[in-house]
Amino acid sequence: MPHEPTLLLTTMGLRDHFRDQVSSALHRQHVEVADGTAGYLVDLLIRYAHPEHLFNESPDGRQLRALAEIYADAVHAEGTEQRNHALKTLGDFALFIAGVFSGYLNRRLVDVDYYIAMGCGAYRDLRDFVRHRLSREGALVFDELSRKFPQLVDVLADVSEESHLGARSDLLRQYELWLRTRSPRALRKLQQHGIHPTPQATVHVSH
């Protein structure tokens, strides 16, 4: 049934659903992580289950930010808090896109390896900061996210497949289709997820 995944999420709640899916995917992919890291993945999926977190508002409509732009925010941050927030955003966005929308990346000039490299580096920098400024224990989550980033991409891909995230709501593919063709069908699909692009909208994901 095409609407079964949506009904499942409504009935169980996002957190319960993704907690079960992450636990099962970790087991299927033979990936061992600390409970804190598994919980981080659940929180990540919950955040990006809301389409508005995938796009930024701009004068030209909603756009996907390029990883390089987020990295630039970290490099030019005025303080430690802003820098770490940008690094966390970079790592989280790279992990989610690489895991859930890897098929989309395969059609771009940059592939999933670029997202893995950027995400690993962001989490590694966060790990080093937390380890040296706060505690070694507090750095465990970012250490696992950095070291096991490629495996966790597979875990999220598994969750995406089981939850029909990529198959049923490939917003990036629909967004790109609408940009190129102004397809009414693609526009309706975007609007169903709260995305309302303007005629001047553009998309940037590969720089």
N, C-alpha and C positions, 0 to 999 in steps of 0.2 A: 504494500500500500504506500503511495507516494508521501502521505502525510504522517506516517507512523513515527518517524524520528522526532518531529515537532511535538506530537502528542506525548511521546515518551519524556521529552525534556520538560513539558508542562506538568506532567504528572509527578515526576520524581524530583524536579528541581534541578537546576544546572549543577549545583555543587555535588549533590548525591550522584547524579549521572556521570559527571566527569571524574569523580573520585573512583567510581567503579571501573570506568573505561581506562583510566590511567593505570590503575592497579593491574587490570587484565592485560593491557598492552605491555607493561613492563615485564610481566611474566612470559608472555608470548615471545617477546624480543630478547629474553634472557638478559635483561639489564637490571642490575642491582643498584639502588640509590637509597640514601637516607630518607626517613619519613619527611623531613623538612623539604627535601628536594622534590619528592612526589607531590607534596602539598603546594609547592611553588608552581609546578606544572598545572595543577588543578586551577589555581588562581589565574594563571596565564590564559587558560582556555576560557574561563568565565569572563575575563575582561574582554577578550577579542571575540567572544560570541556576540557582542554588541557591535554592529557594523560601524557606528560612529567612531569607534576607537581605531579603526583601520584607516580612516581618512582625516585629513585636516581641512578646516575651512580656509578658503582663500577668496580673493575678489573674483576669481574665475570659476568658483564652485569648489566642490570637495575634491581633494587630490590625495594621492598616496605620496608620502614623503620618501625621498631617496635616502638610502642608508648613509650616503656620504654627507647629507645635510645634517642628520642626527649626530654623526661623528663630529662634524664641525661644531655643533653646539657644545659637545664635550670639550673639544680642544680650546674653544674660546670662552668657556664658562668663567664667570667672574669669581666664583667661589666653589668650595668643595662640594657643597650640597647640590648646586646646579650641575656640576660635572658628573657626580655620581648618578643623579637623576637621568641625565642624558645617556650615560653608559648603560644604565638599566633599561631605558627605553630602547636603545639600540639592540641590546642582547635579546630582549623579549620579542621585539618586532621581527628580528632576523630569525629567531627560533620558530615563531609561529608561522611566518610565511614559508620558510623552508620546509616545515613539516606538513602544513595543511594544504599549501598551494604549490607544491613542488612541480606539478604538471604545468602550471602556468609559467614558472621560471624556466622550464625546459624550452619554452618558445621565445624566450627573451635573449638579448645579446649577452647578458650575464646569467650564469646558471647558479644552481644551489650551492656550489663550492664557494662562491663569493659571499653568500649569506652566511655560510658556516664559518668562514674565516673572520668575517666582521663580528659575528656573534660571539665566537670563541674569544676574540681579543677583548671585547667589551666586558664579558664576564670575568676574564682573567685579571683585567685591571681592577675591577671591583673586588675580586678576591684578595689581591695584593693590598689594596687600601684597607679593607676590613681586617685582614690578618695583622697588619703592622700598626693600625691605629686603634682597633677595638679588641678583637680576640680571635684566636685560631679557631675556636669552636664556631664563632659566628661566620667565619669564612667558608665553612664546609659546603653550604649550598652553592655558592658561586664557584667553588673549586670543582664540584661535581658537574655543574652546568657547563663549565669551560672544558674540562677533560673529556666529558662524555657527550659533548654537543652533537656529534654525528649520530650517535646511538639514540639520543633523545629526539632528534629529527625523525628517526624511524618510529619511535614511540608515538609521537604526535601524528605521524602519517597513519599509523595503525588506528589511533583513536578517530582520526578524520574519516577513515574508511568505514569503521564500525558505526560511527554516528552520522555518516552521510554528510559531513560538513563540506568537503570539497565537491562531492557529486551534486548535491542539491543546492548549494549556495555559493557557487564559485563567483563571488562578487567581482573579483579581479577580471575574470574572463568576460563577464557580462559588461563590466565597465569599459573594457577595451573595445568590445564589440560595438557598444553604443557610440564611443568616440569615433570609430571608423565609419560606421554606417548610419548612425542615428536611428537604429532599429527601435520601433515602438515596443516590440516584445521585450527587448533587453531593458528598455527604460522602465517598463512595468515591473520587471523583476527587481530592478534596483529600487524602485519606489516602494515595493513590498517590504524591503529591508531598511527603509528609512533614508535611502540615498536619493537625492534630488539634484542631479547635475544640471548645470546651466549650459546654454549653447556655446559658451566660450571655454568650457571646462577642458582641461588637459590632464594627463596622467604622467607621473614621473616615478619610475621604480628602478631604473637600471644604472644610475650614475653614482 
